[in-house]
């Protein structure tokens, strides 16, 4: 059985995540009190299900949330269990609630929306600290979130590991939720070749130039070997998600090239699901009319 526990900040997309899992044939239960979570799997009918998804949030209460690590540990000993934490920036959460006029679950006559969001963030720290996967939804719409859920979570009913590769530019900030970050700003840079400057690492001319650079190939071999050596140990330790990010200066040449090259190689492993995100290239596309 594959058990998925969906938690996170109110307004970050938990309901959409559960709806997506339900569409993928998961048996879904939303807002289940935590004191009922373990007893749920004593039910013979539930145990006949191959895929189960459960939504939990701050309405479970502080005391019950503090018991979550032990509960998840017990479930992992019985089933393939993944805890997924969804979050967005506090400003984005505030904006979503303000626009929809919905009431935050922690709001009271004496606690406004901003204070409720901050209180929830603090309450959920214990959940976030043990999450197998953290997904930021600040810039995703419901369709992008659904795609992310299907690519990263649903595949685990058939695959051993969901491996996400991400390129980025350090000048725009490093991603917050990477398991491993490799800095490749030390490598030869196509940006300084005039005819390559406006192209990306996905274009043939840039790829050919980087193919010819011994240091670039050495970096590729080292990162590939690192993953080959350590992925089996993460799988043995029931680690279902890994996110590897590679950053160069602008996130358009070296990091993009290396991410695509690594993804192409690891796609040959039928036990691994591969996801690619070229952060700066995608951001540029969104800005285009």
C-alpha positions as CSV (number, residue, x, y, z in Angstrom):
1,X,0.0,0.0,0.0
2,X,1.2,3.5,-0.8
3,X,0.1,6.0,1.9
4,X,0.4,9.7,1.2
5,X,-0.1,12.2,4.0
6,X,-0.8,15.7,2.7
7,X,-0.2,18.6,5.1
8,X,0.9,22.2,5.0
9,X,-0.3,25.8,5.2
10,X,-3.9,26.6,4.6
11,X,-4.2,28.2,1.2
12,X,-1.1,26.4,-0.2
13,X,-3.1,23.9,-2.2
14,X,-3.8,20.8,0.0
15,X,-7.4,20.4,-1.3
16,X,-6.2,20.6,-4.9
17,X,-3.5,18.0,-4.1
18,X,-6.0,15.6,-2.6
19,X,-8.3,16.1,-5.6
20,X,-5.5,15.2,-8.0
21,X,-4.6,12.1,-6.0
22,X,-8.3,11.1,-6.0
23,X,-8.3,11.4,-9.8
24,X,-5.3,9.1,-9.8
25,X,-7.3,6.4,-7.9
26,X,-6.1,7.2,-4.4
27,X,-8.7,6.7,-1.6
28,X,-8.7,10.1,-0.1
29,X,-9.8,11.4,3.4
30,X,-9.5,15.1,4.2
31,X,-9.0,16.7,7.6
32,X,-8.7,13.4,9.5
33,X,-8.1,13.9,13.2
34,X,-4.6,12.7,14.0
35,X,-5.7,10.6,16.9
36,X,-7.6,8.5,14.3
37,X,-4.8,8.1,11.8
38,X,-3.2,4.9,13.1
39,X,-6.6,3.3,13.9
40,X,-7.7,4.0,10.3
41,X,-5.3,1.3,9.1
42,X,-6.9,-1.2,11.5
43,X,-9.9,-1.2,9.3
44,X,-9.8,-4.2,7.0
45,X,-11.6,-2.4,4.2
46,X,-9.1,0.4,4.1
47,X,-6.2,-2.1,4.1
48,X,-7.6,-3.6,0.9
49,X,-6.8,-0.3,-0.9
50,X,-3.5,0.0,-2.9
51,X,-3.3,3.8,-2.6
52,X,-4.5,6.0,0.3
53,X,-4.1,9.8,0.7
54,X,-5.0,11.6,3.9
55,X,-5.1,15.4,4.5
56,X,-4.2,16.8,7.9
57,X,-3.9,20.4,9.1
58,X,-3.6,22.7,12.1
59,X,-7.2,21.9,13.2
60,X,-5.7,18.7,14.6
61,X,-4.3,20.8,17.4
62,X,-0.9,21.4,18.9
63,X,-0.8,18.3,21.0
64,X,-1.7,16.0,18.2
65,X,0.7,17.6,15.7
66,X,3.5,17.0,18.2
67,X,2.7,13.3,18.1
68,X,2.9,13.1,14.3
69,X,6.6,12.1,14.0
70,X,5.9,8.9,16.1
71,X,2.7,8.2,14.1
72,X,4.5,8.5,10.7
73,X,7.4,6.4,12.0
74,X,4.9,3.6,12.9
75,X,3.2,3.8,9.5
76,X,6.5,3.7,7.6
77,X,7.2,0.4,9.4
78,X,4.0,-1.1,7.9
79,X,3.5,0.7,4.6
80,X,5.2,2.8,2.0
81,X,4.4,6.2,3.6
82,X,5.2,9.7,2.3
83,X,4.5,12.9,4.2
84,X,4.1,15.8,1.8
85,X,4.2,19.4,3.0
86,X,2.8,22.2,0.9
87,X,3.7,25.8,1.6
88,X,3.8,29.3,0.1
89,X,5.2,32.6,1.2
90,X,3.2,34.3,4.0
91,X,2.5,37.2,1.6
92,X,1.0,34.9,-1.0
93,X,-1.1,33.1,1.5
94,X,-2.4,36.4,2.8
95,X,-3.2,37.6,-0.7
96,X,-5.1,34.3,-1.5
97,X,-7.3,34.6,1.6
98,X,-7.8,38.3,1.1
99,X,-8.9,37.8,-2.5
100,X,-11.3,34.8,-1.8
101,X,-12.7,36.3,1.5
102,X,-12.5,32.9,3.0
103,X,-11.9,32.5,6.8
104,X,-8.5,31.1,7.9
105,X,-9.0,28.1,10.2
106,X,-7.1,29.9,13.0
107,X,-8.8,33.2,12.6
108,X,-10.8,34.4,15.6
109,X,-12.5,37.7,16.6
110,X,-9.2,38.5,18.4
111,X,-6.8,37.1,15.8
112,X,-6.6,38.7,12.4
113,X,-5.6,37.0,9.2
114,X,-1.9,38.0,9.3
115,X,-1.5,36.7,12.9
116,X,-3.4,33.5,12.1
117,X,-1.0,32.8,9.2
118,X,2.0,33.4,11.4
119,X,0.6,31.2,14.1
120,X,-0.1,28.4,11.6
121,X,3.4,28.6,10.3
122,X,4.8,28.1,13.8
123,X,2.4,25.2,14.6
124,X,3.4,23.4,11.4
125,X,7.1,23.4,12.0
126,X,7.0,20.0,13.5
127,X,5.3,18.7,10.3
128,X,7.7,20.4,8.0
129,X,10.7,19.1,9.9
130,X,9.8,15.4,9.1
131,X,8.3,15.9,5.6
132,X,9.6,13.6,2.9
133,X,8.8,16.2,0.2
134,X,8.2,19.9,0.5
135,X,6.5,21.7,-2.4
136,X,6.4,25.5,-2.7
137,X,3.3,26.7,-4.5
138,X,3.8,30.5,-4.3
139,X,4.1,30.7,-8.1
140,X,2.0,27.7,-9.2
141,X,-1.5,27.6,-10.4
142,X,-3.9,24.7,-9.9
143,X,-2.9,23.0,-13.1
144,X,0.8,23.3,-12.4
145,X,0.3,21.9,-8.9
146,X,-1.8,19.0,-10.3
147,X,1.0,18.2,-12.7
148,X,3.6,18.4,-9.9
149,X,1.6,16.0,-7.7
150,X,1.3,13.5,-10.5
151,X,4.9,13.6,-11.5
152,X,6.4,13.6,-8.0
153,X,4.0,11.6,-5.9
154,X,1.8,9.3,-8.0
155,X,4.7,7.7,-9.8
156,X,5.9,6.2,-6.5
157,X,3.2,3.5,-6.6
158,X,5.4,2.1,-9.5
159,X,8.9,3.7,-9.0
160,X,11.3,3.5,-6.1
161,X,12.5,7.1,-6.3
162,X,11.3,10.5,-7.6
163,X,14.4,12.4,-8.7
164,X,14.0,16.1,-9.5
165,X,16.7,18.0,-11.4
166,X,16.6,21.8,-11.3
167,X,18.8,24.4,-12.9
168,X,18.9,28.0,-11.5
169,X,21.0,31.2,-11.5
170,X,22.7,32.2,-8.3
171,X,22.1,35.9,-9.2
172,X,18.4,35.2,-8.6
173,X,18.9,33.3,-5.3
174,X,19.4,29.6,-4.6
175,X,16.3,27.3,-4.3
176,X,15.3,26.7,-0.7
177,X,14.2,23.0,-0.9
178,X,17.0,21.3,-2.6
179,X,18.6,18.2,-1.1
180,X,21.9,18.9,-2.9
181,X,23.1,22.1,-4.6
182,X,26.1,22.1,-7.0
183,X,27.7,25.4,-7.8
184,X,29.2,25.3,-11.4
185,X,30.2,28.9,-11.7
186,X,33.8,27.7,-11.7
187,X,33.3,26.2,-15.2
188,X,34.0,27.8,-18.6
189,X,31.1,30.1,-19.5
190,X,29.5,30.3,-23.0
191,X,28.1,33.7,-22.0
192,X,31.5,35.2,-22.9
193,X,31.3,33.7,-26.4
194,X,29.4,36.4,-28.4
195,X,27.5,34.1,-30.7
196,X,26.4,31.9,-27.8
197,X,25.4,34.6,-25.3
198,X,21.7,34.8,-26.1
199,X,21.3,31.1,-26.6
200,X,20.5,28.6,-23.8
201,X,22.1,25.4,-22.7
202,X,19.4,23.5,-24.5
203,X,20.5,24.7,-27.9
204,X,22.9,22.6,-30.1
205,X,25.6,25.3,-30.5
206,X,25.9,25.8,-26.7
207,X,25.8,22.0,-26.0
208,X,28.5,21.4,-28.6
209,X,30.7,24.1,-27.0
210,X,30.2,22.7,-23.5
211,X,30.8,19.1,-24.8
212,X,34.3,20.3,-25.8
213,X,35.2,21.6,-22.4
214,X,37.2,19.1,-20.2
215,X,36.3,20.8,-16.9
216,X,32.6,20.7,-17.8
217,X,32.8,17.0,-18.6
218,X,34.7,16.3,-15.3
219,X,31.9,18.1,-13.3
220,X,29.3,16.0,-15.1
221,X,31.1,12.8,-14.4
222,X,31.6,13.7,-10.7
223,X,27.9,14.6,-10.1
224,X,26.7,11.5,-12.0
225,X,29.0,9.3,-9.9
226,X,27.8,10.9,-6.7
227,X,24.2,10.1,-7.6
228,X,25.0,6.6,-8.7
229,X,26.9,5.9,-5.5
230,X,24.4,7.3,-3.1
231,X,20.9,6.8,-4.6
232,X,20.7,3.1,-3.6
233,X,21.5,4.1,0.0
234,X,18.7,6.7,0.0
235,X,16.3,4.1,-1.4
236,X,17.3,1.6,1.2
237,X,16.6,4.2,3.9
238,X,13.0,4.7,2.4
239,X,13.9,8.1,0.9
240,X,11.4,8.5,-1.9
241,X,12.2,12.0,-3.1
242,X,15.5,13.7,-4.0
243,X,15.9,17.2,-5.4
244,X,19.3,18.1,-7.0
245,X,19.9,21.6,-8.1
246,X,22.7,23.0,-10.2
247,X,23.4,26.7,-10.3
248,X,25.5,28.9,-12.6
249,X,25.5,32.7,-12.7
250,X,22.4,33.3,-14.7
251,X,20.8,29.9,-14.9
252,X,20.7,29.7,-18.8
253,X,23.9,27.9,-20.0
254,X,26.0,25.6,-17.9
255,X,23.5,24.6,-15.3
256,X,20.8,23.9,-18.0
257,X,23.2,21.8,-20.0
258,X,24.3,19.7,-17.0
259,X,20.8,19.1,-15.8
260,X,19.6,17.9,-19.2
261,X,22.7,15.7,-19.6
262,X,22.2,14.1,-16.1
263,X,18.4,13.6,-16.7
264,X,19.0,11.9,-20.0
265,X,21.5,9.5,-18.3
266,X,19.3,8.6,-15.3
267,X,16.1,8.2,-17.4
268,X,17.7,4.8,-18.4
269,X,17.0,3.6,-14.8
270,X,13.4,2.2,-14.9
271,X,13.2,2.4,-11.1
272,X,13.6,6.2,-11.0
273,X,11.1,8.9,-12.1
274,X,12.8,12.0,-13.5
275,X,11.5,15.6,-13.4
276,X,13.3,18.6,-14.9
277,X,12.8,22.2,-14.0
278,X,14.8,25.0,-15.6
279,X,13.8,27.7,-13.2
280,X,15.2,30.8,-15.0
281,X,14.2,29.6,-18.4
282,X,10.6,29.0,-17.2
283,X,10.5,32.3,-15.5
284,X,11.6,34.0,-18.7
285,X,8.8,32.2,-20.7
286,X,6.2,33.5,-18.2
287,X,7.3,37.1,-18.8
288,X,7.0,36.9,-22.6
289,X,3.7,38.2,-24.0
